[in-house]
Amino acid sequence: MAAVVIAGAFLLGVIASPPWMPAERLTFSKASGQGPIAGYVLSQSDTGLTVLELDPRTILYFGPGELASQTACSAFPPDDLPIVYKTWLKGILDLYAYPHC
């Protein structure tokens, strides 16, 4: 029974946590009329760009040539880290490698 509870808690943590890839701060050309956004790039090709925006969680589509720059950033709030990051392991598992979105 304890194994089921532990497995359930682990799965809930995985499902509720942000995606495991870094988010990105995306800026677009002035011609596109879109301001900078933070999100996850789902698809990028010569035909366009598909992005899952962080807040609100919506999927956005952009045409080719609209993206001006993209920079990796952390979607974790700076004060909302798992307990393991409060220990000496923080130096090894440093989530601050990316600036906060």
LINURSUL-V788047 format. One record per helix or strand. SS is the DSSP state (h for helix, s for strand). FROM is the first residue (numbers start at 1). LEN is the number of residues. Records with the same first field share a line. If there is no record, write none. Layout:
SS = FROM-LEN, FROM-LEN
This chain:
h = 2-15, 30-3, 83-4, 88-4, 95-3
s = 23-6, 37-9, 48-6, 59-4, 67-8, 100-1
